[in-house]
């Protein structure tokens, strides 16, 4: 049985500004860079997302209007760590989380329980 949380190919498509992941079960996920950057799983970004905007006073790093993934590294056998054009590279997207974040119409309608 194919593992829906195991990628078989990960491609940075600079022209379309997307990360394209083909999963072992045959599904293809297309993640716009801005979509992934906004969902960075690191602790610092999580705190910023929870902070009320009117109280947010600290800006970390340059303000970038169009996120670009400048590099990507595998982290063990469980995830990826992208580097962004704002200099950020602390967020590790584990494969299970990445699959659950799939923004396609098919996946948005699914409730997939982690294995």
Steps between C-alpha positions, in 0.01 A plus 500: 500500500633844404589737783318835448759676717806385308619724215667343199596831336535859623560775243547874542335665200641850495302607193163424661630581852379165633631196679367189326489176697406164351393256769537122504122460461518692169356828624678819386495801732584850376589747774535868409808642673294768680261233631787299652685805635185619681472157664858468619492254791790648700432634849584861410252509210231326706529772767476773235185341354337496845597861584221754443610720209440824693751384766760369257797736515804286416587420141762230463701521180417684181140542394449299183183545298551191284651202681746294298641164602869542432607154620358184650664227705377159605487453876571138572231280348209697636490853366634800314654829610460781248707816493302813410609823335436684827783295652274274706583129512394371839174329407502124447196377311467132582348294220180424689440869568584586141245252366236628743569855373429402138288787365339313210121470474512124557701518822312796645192281505676211672541442868815299514608364836876482557638146495 
